[in-house]
Amino acid sequence: RRFTVAVVGATGAVGETMLNILAERQFPVDRIIALASERSAGGDVDFGGRKVEVQDLATFDPAGVDIALFSAGGSVSKEYAPKFAAAGAVVIDNSSAFRYDDDVPLVVSEVNPEAAKNRPRGIIANPNCSTMQMLVALAPLHREYGIERINVATYQSVSGAGRSALEELGRQTGALLNFQDADPQRFPVQIAFNLIPHIDDFLDNGFTKEEMKLVWETRKILGDDSIQVNPTAVRVPVFYGHSEAVAIETKKKVTAEAARELLERSPGVEVVDDRKAGGYPTPVTHASGNDPVYVGRIREDISHPRGLNLWIVSDNIRKGAALNAVQLAELVAAGG
Ligand code: A2P
């Protein structure tokens, strides 16, 4: 069977990659529909070397769409995803609009694929990019050793904030190298040659929403509300690829060697862990443009008897967003 597939937000950083990955993985597409705002309607996007005209989401009739991949922000999802679902489409939503609803599954394809089968509202939520890559690496360790607590600091690239954020890093870098002002627009302060410990809104508990996504989503995806997560989320001047310094505490002691051996045979993970210069993953040398979640710097915590440290790097636009969304579409297509 072949499917009519709509990509909502097709002109964006994630939407463009969704189209590329659908083509790359030869998803059984009968008809591809590219949707965005009125601003870009009439232009075109690339799908496997062929041009597809962009249509205006606001005036599009979703009847006949089998699978809709949404990545146009939370408010667009809130308004249009239920309309697509009511018209019979399975919606795979990359925004945070439905992630915490009990009747919407939140699925990482390597971790809890069976959850995608139960979707009473016709919507499957795609997790936040930072949670996604962290759990591809940590879920196998949780199953074997029982994770009690996760300390995580993220180093998140600007592409996670969309095309305008990629442009801002480029523009500020050029400006500063030419002795001009950075002129922050998309980010609250200068991002070029800087770090910003602030992603998404501040909440009453002093954490940002991006940080709390790591808490809420980890518990929902692993189906374990007892896991403690202590996150700090930081934006860094990297174009593609998020990195995470992760320290876990487990119920059963796990040695670095056992963790390495387990991760080497875990789906979606690639271990890069030679204890020498360059023997670790970075966004530029490994993650950018590639599918795996790379894990390196695996070592036992010298301050805790059952602690393990890991460095986890992945392309936030691919596994963190578009790739997982397409993998979920593959599960749906396979009858899951
Ligand atoms: P457009 O290009 O027409 O603005 P990014 O995250 O890279 O900024 O991309 C956001 C995506 O979401 C773009 O494809 C953008 O389309 C789309 N989008 C934003 N607002 C709307 C809207 N109100 N209706 C439809 N698409 C939207």
Boltz pocket constraint, residues with backbone or C-beta under 6 A from the ligand:
constraints:
  - pocket:
      binder: B
      contacts: [[A, 8], [A, 9], [A, 10], [A, 11], [A, 12], [A, 13], [A, 14], [A, 15], [A, 35], [A, 36], [A, 37], [A, 38], [A, 39], [A, 40], [A, 41], [A, 57], [A, 58], [A, 71], [A, 72], [A, 73], [A, 76], [A, 161], [A, 162], [A, 163], [A, 164]]
      max_distance: 6.0
